[in-house]
Amino acid sequence: MGVRGLQGFVSRVCPDACKTVDLREMAEKHRVDHPDFPPVIVVDAMSCVRYWYTPEFWVCGGQWREYLAILEDFVNVFMAAGIKLVFYFDGVVEEKKREEWIKRRWNNTKEIARLFQFIKTHRKQPGREMFVLPSALPTFTRYALKSLGQKTVCTLQEADFEVAAYGLQHNCIGILGQDSDYLIYNTCPYFSIENLRLDRLVTVMYSREELCNVLGISLTHLPLFAALLGNDVVPESLLEGFWHKCLATSPHKNSSYNRRTKILLGVANYISKIPCSYSSLKHLEDMLPLGSDKTLLYRGIKSYLLPGQQSPWIPPNVTNCQMLSLQQQSVICQDKEIFQLAKEQHIQSENYSVFNILSNGVIECSNSLEDDCDTEIPGQSLIYRPARQHIYSVLLESGKGGAYPLVKEWFVYFGNPLKQPELIQPVQPSVPGGTPDLKTLWLAKGPDVEKQRYSTFLACFHLQDEMEELQALEAPVAGFCCLLTYLMMQVSSLSLEDLNAFVALILCLKGKSAAQLAGLQLAEVDSRAVHLGAVLVRGLTTLLMANSACGFPFRMDDLMPWTVFDGKLFQEKYQQSHRGCSVEELLEGNESLYTPFQNLKSFICKVCMAKKRVIQSRPRGNGYNAGREQRDFNPRFQQPRRSHFVSPYHNQMRGFVQRNPQSQGGGSGQPDRRRFHLPPR
């Protein structure tokens, strides 16, 4: 989170602390000073993704091939300068930050609601001032960088601590990011991603020493300074009285400063006048209204001490590393070999969410670009929950009586107040021959085990009976087909037109370059297609989780969005399909795609039919639902114990004929079988 207002304070009030630097020159100096060690920059990737994502379109679900090309260019510029990059990603949400995480999720929900209202009103993407990260962008950025041969680290605790520690321990030339906490840690230099000019490798370096000169304090004061301004440990609400006292005695009376700037200067002035000792800290703890927890200030300071560092505010005998608390945590997984493997894969960004479930049974998912006013499409969290329940069952061994430990889910969706985690019951999937244990799935070898991995994966999506047909497909198409079939079965409001759009997408995407996709023009943007794009992309993360749990029957690269999805292309196919365009137009006149299109569609329709899910035609034309009505929360969406596979939303479409004459843009009569080539019923 950083210290609120500190980054802006440095830019406005401390110009000497903002030095323009040439990273090539710094790298060359490092090579001269340390000839045996190549120059390394450690990257706080989570604070960089917003700056990396520069494709023109961001609202349609992600322009993933364009984004991958941008990341490749970014990496290549540093490689050409002989600078190695190490990328760090948040691997957990620490409980001390849960309240802040929830607060941000509510803010994101409001932003997304405004975004959808804009799209419905103007039928286009808004300007960058309303920019929202494409769903799951940080997750897939991690795998994108890994696919580009970069070292990516998924953290076991708060990323900024591990970034600062790595930078210090490995003598890095700097940290690249945008988080004011790097002004507080006593670590290597801090470079701004916001001010980076990639073509020249020039950016701003923030100087802690110059900041301290302006504040009139020393480097050792900075952790206390941050704690007294409010950080992840010390809530700002407890400090208002103290700030008022600091403002009253501060010599800084510049009327042009805003209140936050005056508070920063006032707190620094107060600190500069007290002895730098543990007794001063105790006096502050007694003075502040810390309630029953008098250690808040102490812990707030300690959170900035990197391994091996000490502080005059804290006696040496009580200074320890944050990592110690991690080692003392009890874990759900009792098999040490499995747990260690999951941990290693987590750190190396090889698995997805598995370690979090095996360690403490907690998993979270941030906001997606979902329209809360669309009553026909449930939240992606609810759509994929049955699959996750099966994945949890694969990962967690049942105890006496077959009971599984419950998994705590923090997932954002309409109707979830996020006041506490939802306790989700794992549900055993229907794997032929029974679910193999993790030692078999993860460690055993041989063709029989490979078959078990694949069948267990399919069982998580209720497709265990379709193994032979799916294995005959190319791996990316098979993975996409699993997801699309599951989606069509789970959400009964999805129509034949939606299916046509998705199938045309996966087939037409193959062979298209990032430049071709960037050049694709959209006359307008459909809000429902935006929603469906986000649901599909979140589904890919569910595939990643299942793949990780089942011992990787697929290569992770085969399940990535740049392999199977493009937001603009999906918008185009969706709008074409709902306007009633011919299959020929959907497939861009490519006759070689006609048979694969029919085969994939027939397969999905057949599987759905076997589950009593009939996919019906419901063209929406160019109509838009203004979506002004507020949806009511349906409590049955919260039934986590559902284990049989009948879509909980199955009856929503009852009453629609194959083509609904009342639907927007719809015609009348029977569907045109020549145009849409419906499979025989």
N, C-alpha and C positions, 0 to 999 in steps of 0.2 A: 504493500500500500504506500509506503514512504511517509514522509512527514508532510502533512498538508500545507501547501503554500511555499515550501522551501525552494522547490525548483524555480518557480516564478520569482521568488525573492532574489535568488542568485542572479537571474537574468536581468532584473530591473535595478537592483540596488548594489550589486557586486560585479560590475563589468570587468574588473581585473581578474575575477575568478573564472571568467569565460574566455579561454585562450584558443584561438584557431590554430590547429596543428595539422601537419602533414603526416599521415600514418606511414607513408613510404619512408620518409626521413626518420621517423621514430624506429621503424623496423630496421633500417640500416644501422642506426646508432646501437640498437640492441645487438645486432650481429657483431659489431666491432667490440662491444663490451663483453659479450657472452658468445664467443665463437662456437662453442659446443652445443648451444641451445638455440633452436630456431625461434623466431618471434611468434608469439601466440597471443591472440585476442580471444577472451572468453566472452561469449555472447549471451545476454539475457534474452532468450528468444521470445518469451512471452510478452516482453515490452516492445518487441520489434515487429511482430506480425502485422500490426496495423500499418506500419510504414512499408513493409514488404509488399503488401497486397495493393498493387497499383493498376490492375486491369480496369478498363473503363466500367465494365459491368460487375456489380457485386451482389445485386439483389436477387438474381435468378437461381441461386444455389451454388455459385462459384464457377469461375472460369479457370478450371484447374490446370489445363495444359499451358495456358498463358502464365499462370502463377508459377508452375514448375520451371518454365523457361526463365522467368524473372529471378527465381532463387538460384538457378544455375549461373546466370550472369553475375549475380551478387558474389557467389562463391569464386567464380573464375577471376574476377577482378582482384580479390585478395590473394588467390593462388599465384597470379601473375606477379604480384608484388612480393612473393615469398613469405606471406603471412598465413600461418595456420589458424583456423577458426575452430573453436570448441563451443557447441551450442547446448545450452541448458534449458530444460523445460520443467515447469511445475509438475511434479508427480503425485502430489497430495494436496488436499485442502486441510490445513491444520485446524484443529477444533478451536484454538484461540482466535482464528480468523473466520469462523463460521458465521458469526453475526454480520461481519463486513461482507462476506460472500453473499449472504441472503439479501442484504441491502442493495448490493450491485445488481443482483438478479431482478429485484423489483424495479430498479431504474431501467434496466434493459427491457423489461416487459413493457414499460410505458413508451420507450423509444420505438419498439417494434410495433406497438399499436398505432402510433402516429405514422409510422412508415406505411403500414397497410392502408390506412385511411388516405394517405397521399396517393398511393398506387391506384386505389379504387376511384379516386376523384380525377386523377390526371392521366391514368393509363400509361404511366412511364416511371422510370426510376428517378428518384429525387437527386438533388445535388450531393456533393461529398459532405456537406454540413450535416446530413442525416445518416452518414455512413454507419452501417452496422456490420460487424465481421460476418462473413458467410459462415453458416453452421459448421461446427467442428473444424474450423480453420487451424487452430493451434495443434489439434491432434494430427491432422494430415500433414501439417508443416514438418512435424517431427519425422515422419516417415519419408517425406520428400527429401529432406536434407540427408537422411540416412541413405536413401537411394542414390544420392549424388556423391556418396563416398565420404561424407562428413562425420566427424565424431559427434554424436548426439547423446546427451545424458538426461535421463528422466530422474528427477530428484526423489529422495526419501523424506524430505522435509521442505520447508519454505525455500524456493529457488534462490532468492537473493542472498541468503546466508551461504548456500553452497557455491554460488557464483563468486562471491567475495572471497570465500576460503580458497577456492581453486586458483583464483587470480593471484592471491598472496603466496600460496604454497608452490606454485609453478612459475613464479617470477614472470607472469604475463606482462606484455607491454601495456595492457589495459583491459577494461571491461566496456563492452558496447551495449548500451541499453538506454532506458529513459525512466529512471526510478531514483528519487532523491535519497533513498536509503544508502545508495553508493557514495553519497557525500558524507555519510556518518561512519560507515565501516572504515577502519584503518587498513586499507588494502591498496592494490595497484591503481593507477590512474583510471578515471571514469570518462568515457567518451560518449557523446550524444548521437544516437541513431537519428533523432529528429533533424539534426543539423548536418548529417553526413551527405557529402557530395561525392557520389560513387565514382563519377568519371575522373575526378582528381584525387580521390581518397583523402579528402580534407574534411575535418569536422571540428566541433568544439570540445575541448577538454575542460572539465570543471575542476578547479583547484580547491582542495580542502584548506590548504594553507592560507590562500587569499580570503576564503570565506571566514576563516577564524580571525584574520586580521581585521576585517570589517566588523565582526561581532565582538572583538576584544576578548576572545577566549582562546584556549589552546586545543590541540587535537584531542587530548585526553578528556576534554570537557564535552565533546560532541555527542557521545552516547547519552549523557545526562541531559544535554540540551534537547535531544530528540525525544527522550522519555517525558520531559516536562512540557513538551508541545503536543504530546499525545501520539501514540504509535499503536502497533498491533497489540501491545500488552496493556498500556495505560490508556484508558478511555479519556477522550477530551472532556467529557461531561464532568469528570472529577477535578478538572484543572481550572475551571472558570474563575473561581475565587482567587486562586494563586495568580492567574493572569492579571486580574484586576489590581492586585497588589503590585505586580511588576510594572504595570502601566503607570500607576500613581507615582512610582519612584524613578521611572526611567528618564534619563536626560534627553532622549530622542523625542522631540516634540514637532517634527516636520509635519505640517498640516497636509502635505501632498501624499503622505503615506496612508495606505488603507489600514484598517484595524489589525488585520493579520500580520502585516509587516511590522506594525508597532509592537505587537505581542512578541514576535520573534526577537526584535531588538531588546525589548524589555526583559525577556527571560534570559537572554545572553548577558545583559547587564547585571542581573541578579546573580547569575552563576559566577561571573567574574569577581564578585566581591566576597565569596565565601571560600573557606579553606577547602582544598581538594583532598578530602578524607572521608573515611567511612562514617565518622561521627557526624559530618555535615549531611550525609545521606540519611542517617537515622533522624536527624533534626527535621529534614524535609518530610520524611515519612510520617513523623508525628504531627507536622503542621498541615499536611494535606488530608482531605476527607477520604481516605482510602478504605474506610469501612473495616470489615473483618480481615481483609487481606492486606496486611502491612508490607508484604513483600513485592507488591506491584512495581514499585519504582526500581527496586533492586533487579527484578526480573526484566524490566524494560531496558535497563542498562546492559545486563548480561546478554540479552539477545543480540547485541552488536559485537560481542567479543568473539573473535575467531579462534580456532584451535591454537593453543600456546600463548594467547594474549592475556594480559592482566589489566586491571583498572585500579587506580588509586581510590576509587569510590567503593571498591569491594575488596575485603581481605583476601589475600592469596589462597588461603586454605578453603575458601568456599567458591573459588572461581573454577568452573568446569565447562566442558564443551557441550553444546546442545545435543551432539550426537549421542551422549551418554543416555539421555532419556529415551532415545529411540531403541537402544540396545536393551533397555529394561522392560519394554512393552511386551505383554503377553500376546501371543498370536493364535489365530484360530487353527491354522494348519499345524498339526503335530508331527508331520513327517519332515524331518530336518532336511533331507536330501531334496525333496520336492520344493520345500519353502526356499531353500538356498538357490535352486535353479530359477524359481519364479522371481526372486529378488534380483539375480544377475540379469535375467532377461528384461526386467523392468528398468534397471539402471541403464542398460544398453539400448533401450527403446526398441526392444524386439517383440515384446508382448503388449497387450492392451488391457488394462484394468484388472488383470488376473491377480497381480501381487496385492493390490488394495483389498480385494475380496479375501484372499488367503491370510492376509496379515491382521486386518481388524474388521473385516466384514462390512466395510462402508464403501459406497460408490456414489458419485455425483455426476450430474449432467447439467450444463449451463443452458441458457436460452437458445432456442432455435427460431428461425424466421417463420413462425407459425401464426396464422390469423385466428385469434381467439374468438372472433365473431363468426367463424365458419363452423356451424353446428354439425356438419356432416363428416368432418375429418377429425377424429380424436387426436389428442396430443401424441406426438411420436413416442413419448415415454410410455404411454398406455398401449400403443400399438405393438411395441416391441417387448413389453413386459413378459408375456408368456414365453418368448424365446429366452429372455434373460433368466427366467425362473429355471428353465432347463439347464442353462449354462451354469447357474449357481449349483445345481444338483450335481453336475459333472465335477465341479471343483471341490465341493464340500462333502466330506464323508458323513454319512448318516450315523447317528449314535444309537443307543439302545432303543429298541422299539421302532427303528427306522426314522427317527426324527432328525431333521437337519437344523443346524443353527440358522437363525433368521438373518437376512441381509438388510442392512440399513441403506435405504435409497434416498438421496437428496436430488430429485429430478424436478425440473421446472416444467409445469404444464398448467393449463387453465383449471382453476378449482383447487390447486394445491397451495395451502397457505404458507408452506415452508416453515412452520413453527417447530416442527420436529421431524425426524426422518420417518419414512414409511417402512414398516417392518414387513419384509417380503419373504414368503415361504418358498424355498426351492421346490421344484416339482420334477420328479424323475422323468426323463424322456423315454420314448418307446424305442429303445435300441434293440435290434434283433440279437438275441443271445444275451441281453443284459448290458448295462453300462459298464465299460471297462474302467478300472481304477486309473489314477493319474500316472502311476509307475508304468503301466502298460502303454498308455497314450503318449507319454512324454519320453520314456526311456527305452522301451522295447523296439526291436527292429524286425524287418521282414515284411513280405507282401500281405500276410494275414493282418498284421498290425496296421498297415497302411489302409487296408479295407475297413478296419474297425474305426480308425480315425475319421475316415470319410463318412461312414454310416452314422457315427455319433454326432458329427457336425450336422448332417442332414436331419437327424432326429430332433435337434434343437429347433428346427423350423418345420417340423412335422412332414418331412419329405423323405423319410427313410425308405419308403417303397419305390422311390424314383431314382435310385442310385445308378442303375445301369444307363438310363437315358442321359442323366446329367454328366456322368463320367465321359460320355461320348462327345461332349461339347468342349470347346476350348475353355481353359480354366477361368479366364475373366468373364466369359459369357455364362458359364455354369454358375459362378458365384452370383452374378447379376440376376440370373434366372431364379435362383433360390430366393433371393431377396424379393424379387418382383412377384413371384408366386405367393410367398408368405403375405406380402402386402395386399395382394388382391383378395386373399382369403380373409384377412383380418378386417379389412375396411370395405364393407359392402356397398358404400356409396361410390366406390371407384367403378368406372364404366369401361365399356369396350373401347371408347375413344381414348381414355387414359392409357389403357393397355397398348393400343396401337402406337401411341406417342412414345411410350417407354421402349417398346421393342424397336421402333424405327430409330430411336436415339442410339441404342447400343450398337446397332448395325451400321448406321451412317457415321458414327464417331470414328470408327476404325479407319485409319489412314489419313485422317484430317490433322494437319499441323497446327501448332499454336497460332501461327500467323493467319492461317485460313479461318480459324475459329474467331480470332480477334477481329477479322474483317466482316464477320457476319453481322448484318444490320437487322434490327427489330423495329417495326413500325410502332409497336405498342407492347406493353407488359401486362400480362394477365395475373391478377393477384392469386388466383387459385393455383396456377402453375408455379408461382413463387413458393407457395405453401407446400405443394407436392414435391418440389425440388428439394426443399429442406428436409422433408420427411424421408425422402430417398437417401440423401446423404447421411442422415443420422442412422439410417438402416445399415449403411456400409460400416459404421463403427460397431454395430451389433455383430456383423459378420466378422470383424476383426477380433472381437471378444470371443466369439465361438471358435474361431480358428486358433486363437491362443490357447483356449481351454482344452481343445481336442488334439493338441500336439501338431498343429500346422499341416492339415491335409492339403491346404492351398499355400502357395507362396503369398506372403503378405502383399507383395507388389501387384498381384493379380486382383486384389480387392480394393485398390486405390481409386479415388474418384477420377484422376486424370486418365485412367484406363477405361472407365465405363460411363463417365458422366461429364456433361458440359451444360452449364446453366442456360446460356443463350440458345444452344442447339435444342435443348428440351423445350424451351419456350416456343421455338419455331415449330417443332413437331406437335406440341400440344395444341397450338392455335390452328395448325393445318388440320389436324385430326378432328377437332371440334367444329371446324367450318365444313367438314364433309369432303375434304380433299381425297383424291383417289390414292390407292396404295402406290401407284407409279410416282405420284408427286411426293408422297411421304418418303419414298425411298430414293428421291432425287434422280429418277429415271434409270437407276442402276438395276438392270434385270437380274444380275447375279445375286442380288439380295432378296429377290422375291421368294424363293424357296425357303431360305433360312427364316425369313419373316413369318411365313405361314407355319413352318415347323415349330418355332418358338411359341407363337401364339396358340397353336393347337395344343401344344404340351401344357401350357399354363391353364387353358380353358378345361382341358381334360382332367387335370389334377383338381382344379376347383370344383368341377362337376362331381367328382368322386366324393368331395367333402360337402356336397349339397350347396355349393355356392355357384349360382348361375351369374355369369358376367353379362350384364345387359347394356344395350346401347342407350346413351343419354347425351346426345350432343348439346353443347352449351353455346355454340355459335360464338358471336362476339359479345354476348351479354355479360354484364358484370353485376354481381351482387354487391350492393352498396354496403351491406353488412352492418347496418347501424343498430340492429337489434342486438341486445346483449344475451349471450347464450347462458342457459342455466346449467349449473354443475350437476352432472348425473352421478350420484354416489355409486352406482354399480360399476363405474370406471375404476373404482378403487378395490375391486375384488381380486386380491392377489393370489388367491388359492385356486383359481380356475385352472384346471389341468387338461380338460378335454378340449379338442380343437374345433369348436364352433365359434365363429366370430361373434364377440359380444355385441357387435353392431349389425348383425346379419339382418335383423328385421327392419332396419331403417329403409331399405329399398322396396319393401313389400308394397305392392300396388302400382309399381311402375311396369309398364309393358316394355317390350324390347326397345321401342323408341318412345319416349314420353312426350306426348303432344304438348304438354304444358311447360316443358323445360325451355329455357331461354334459347332462342335461335333454333329450336327443334322444328322438324317437319311433322308430317303425319304419315300414318300407314306403316307398313313393314319396313325393316331395315333393308338397305340395298346390299344384297349379298355379293353382287358383282364388285361393288365398290369396296366393301369392308371384308369380304371373303370370310364370313362367319363360319366357324366349324359347324357341321351338322348337329342339330340338337337331338 
